[in-house]
Amino acid sequence: MDDTRLGRWIAGIAVVAMLLVGYLTRAVLPVAAMPAPPGRTVARALVPEGWAFFTRDPRRPSPVAYTTDRDGRWRPASSSSRGPAGLDKRDRARSAEISLLTRRLDGTSWTRCDGEPSTCLAAAPATAVANTATVRTLCADVGIVLQEVLPWAWNDLPTVLPSRVARLTVTC
């Protein structure tokens, strides 16, 4: 096969692939002014999650770990970067560690909090949990706070959103 035929063959495959991706993309997007292409149900069967596979709701609460400082006050766990340019994997493993600890909690471990999370953590009952993460950075007294993300428009206001807190006694 000479270079010209090979180039045309590759270009043809690329065009077919782009048309297929465009068709599937249009079929899974919500209804808009432009009607959906025929076979939308087939496309939904092939790609049922749409874009949800690639994204997550930015307003969904993410768990944040709190630890006590020398004075006994609750503060967000430090995420200071170690190593060159913060490439140490201990900092990147923190979210997986928090997730492992959070999965071990039942509904009775959580306390509703309408004020500052640090104040609620001081009054919350402790639950004993074993840390089974590969990289263990959270041990002893740990607090987990689930709080909605503060809307950008409220950034300059003294607003504290309601949250749920869980106080843990973590064994490493």
Contacts in CASP RR format, 6 or more apart in sequence:
PFRMAT RR
TARGET T0000
AUTHOR 0000-0000-0000
METHOD contacts of the structure
MODEL  1
MDDTRLGRWIAGIAVVAMLLVGYLTRAVLPVAAMPAPPGRTVARALVPEG
WAFFTRDPRRPSPVAYTTDRDGRWRPASSSSRGPAGLDKRDRARSAEISL
LTRRLDGTSWTRCDGEPSTCLAAAPATAVANTATVRTLCADVGIVLQEVL
PWAWNDLPTVLPSRVARLTVTC
1 9 0 8 1.000
23 37 0 8 1.000
23 43 0 8 1.000
24 43 0 8 1.000
24 46 0 8 1.000
24 47 0 8 1.000
26 34 0 8 1.000
26 36 0 8 1.000
26 37 0 8 1.000
27 36 0 8 1.000
27 37 0 8 1.000
27 39 0 8 1.000
27 40 0 8 1.000
27 42 0 8 1.000
27 43 0 8 1.000
27 44 0 8 1.000
27 47 0 8 1.000
28 43 0 8 1.000
28 44 0 8 1.000
28 47 0 8 1.000
28 50 0 8 1.000
28 51 0 8 1.000
37 43 0 8 1.000
58 149 0 8 1.000
59 148 0 8 1.000
59 149 0 8 1.000
61 146 0 8 1.000
61 147 0 8 1.000
61 148 0 8 1.000
61 149 0 8 1.000
61 163 0 8 1.000
62 95 0 8 1.000
62 146 0 8 1.000
62 149 0 8 1.000
63 98 0 8 1.000
63 99 0 8 1.000
63 102 0 8 1.000
63 144 0 8 1.000
63 145 0 8 1.000
63 146 0 8 1.000
64 76 0 8 1.000
64 77 0 8 1.000
64 98 0 8 1.000
64 144 0 8 1.000
64 145 0 8 1.000
64 146 0 8 1.000
64 147 0 8 1.000
65 76 0 8 1.000
65 77 0 8 1.000
65 94 0 8 1.000
65 98 0 8 1.000
65 101 0 8 1.000
65 138 0 8 1.000
65 142 0 8 1.000
65 143 0 8 1.000
65 144 0 8 1.000
65 145 0 8 1.000
66 74 0 8 1.000
66 75 0 8 1.000
66 76 0 8 1.000
66 77 0 8 1.000
66 117 0 8 1.000
66 118 0 8 1.000
66 121 0 8 1.000
66 142 0 8 1.000
66 143 0 8 1.000
66 144 0 8 1.000
66 145 0 8 1.000
67 74 0 8 1.000
67 75 0 8 1.000
67 77 0 8 1.000
67 78 0 8 1.000
67 138 0 8 1.000
67 140 0 8 1.000
67 141 0 8 1.000
67 142 0 8 1.000
67 143 0 8 1.000
68 74 0 8 1.000
68 75 0 8 1.000
68 141 0 8 1.000
69 75 0 8 1.000
73 118 0 8 1.000
74 117 0 8 1.000
74 118 0 8 1.000
74 121 0 8 1.000
74 122 0 8 1.000
74 143 0 8 1.000
75 118 0 8 1.000
77 94 0 8 1.000
77 137 0 8 1.000
77 138 0 8 1.000
77 142 0 8 1.000
79 91 0 8 1.000
79 94 0 8 1.000
80 91 0 8 1.000
81 88 0 8 1.000
81 91 0 8 1.000
82 88 0 8 1.000
82 90 0 8 1.000
82 91 0 8 1.000
89 135 0 8 1.000
90 135 0 8 1.000
90 137 0 8 1.000
93 133 0 8 1.000
93 134 0 8 1.000
93 135 0 8 1.000
93 137 0 8 1.000
94 137 0 8 1.000
94 138 0 8 1.000
96 133 0 8 1.000
97 131 0 8 1.000
97 133 0 8 1.000
97 135 0 8 1.000
97 136 0 8 1.000
97 137 0 8 1.000
97 138 0 8 1.000
98 138 0 8 1.000
98 144 0 8 1.000
100 131 0 8 1.000
100 132 0 8 1.000
100 133 0 8 1.000
101 129 0 8 1.000
101 131 0 8 1.000
101 133 0 8 1.000
101 138 0 8 1.000
101 142 0 8 1.000
101 144 0 8 1.000
101 168 0 8 1.000
101 170 0 8 1.000
102 144 0 8 1.000
102 166 0 8 1.000
104 129 0 8 1.000
104 130 0 8 1.000
105 127 0 8 1.000
105 129 0 8 1.000
105 144 0 8 1.000
105 166 0 8 1.000
105 168 0 8 1.000
109 127 0 8 1.000
109 166 0 8 1.000
110 146 0 8 1.000
110 164 0 8 1.000
110 165 0 8 1.000
110 166 0 8 1.000
111 120 0 8 1.000
111 123 0 8 1.000
111 124 0 8 1.000
111 125 0 8 1.000
111 164 0 8 1.000
111 165 0 8 1.000
111 166 0 8 1.000
111 167 0 8 1.000
112 162 0 8 1.000
112 164 0 8 1.000
113 119 0 8 1.000
113 120 0 8 1.000
113 145 0 8 1.000
113 162 0 8 1.000
113 163 0 8 1.000
113 164 0 8 1.000
113 165 0 8 1.000
114 162 0 8 1.000
115 160 0 8 1.000
115 162 0 8 1.000
115 163 0 8 1.000
116 160 0 8 1.000
117 145 0 8 1.000
117 147 0 8 1.000
117 163 0 8 1.000
117 165 0 8 1.000
120 163 0 8 1.000
120 165 0 8 1.000
121 143 0 8 1.000
121 145 0 8 1.000
121 165 0 8 1.000
121 167 0 8 1.000
124 165 0 8 1.000
124 166 0 8 1.000
124 167 0 8 1.000
125 167 0 8 1.000
126 141 0 8 1.000
126 167 0 8 1.000
126 168 0 8 1.000
126 169 0 8 1.000
127 166 0 8 1.000
127 167 0 8 1.000
127 168 0 8 1.000
127 169 0 8 1.000
128 168 0 8 1.000
128 169 0 8 1.000
128 171 0 8 1.000
129 168 0 8 1.000
129 169 0 8 1.000
129 170 0 8 1.000
129 171 0 8 1.000
130 170 0 8 1.000
130 171 0 8 1.000
131 138 0 8 1.000
131 139 0 8 1.000
131 170 0 8 1.000
131 171 0 8 1.000
131 172 0 8 1.000
136 172 0 8 1.000
138 170 0 8 1.000
139 170 0 8 1.000
139 171 0 8 1.000
139 172 0 8 1.000
140 169 0 8 1.000
140 170 0 8 1.000
141 167 0 8 1.000
141 168 0 8 1.000
141 169 0 8 1.000
141 170 0 8 1.000
142 167 0 8 1.000
142 168 0 8 1.000
142 169 0 8 1.000
142 170 0 8 1.000
143 165 0 8 1.000
143 166 0 8 1.000
143 167 0 8 1.000
143 168 0 8 1.000
144 165 0 8 1.000
144 166 0 8 1.000
144 168 0 8 1.000
145 163 0 8 1.000
145 164 0 8 1.000
145 165 0 8 1.000
146 163 0 8 1.000
146 164 0 8 1.000
146 165 0 8 1.000
147 161 0 8 1.000
147 162 0 8 1.000
147 163 0 8 1.000
147 164 0 8 1.000
148 161 0 8 1.000
148 162 0 8 1.000
148 163 0 8 1.000
150 159 0 8 1.000
150 161 0 8 1.000
END
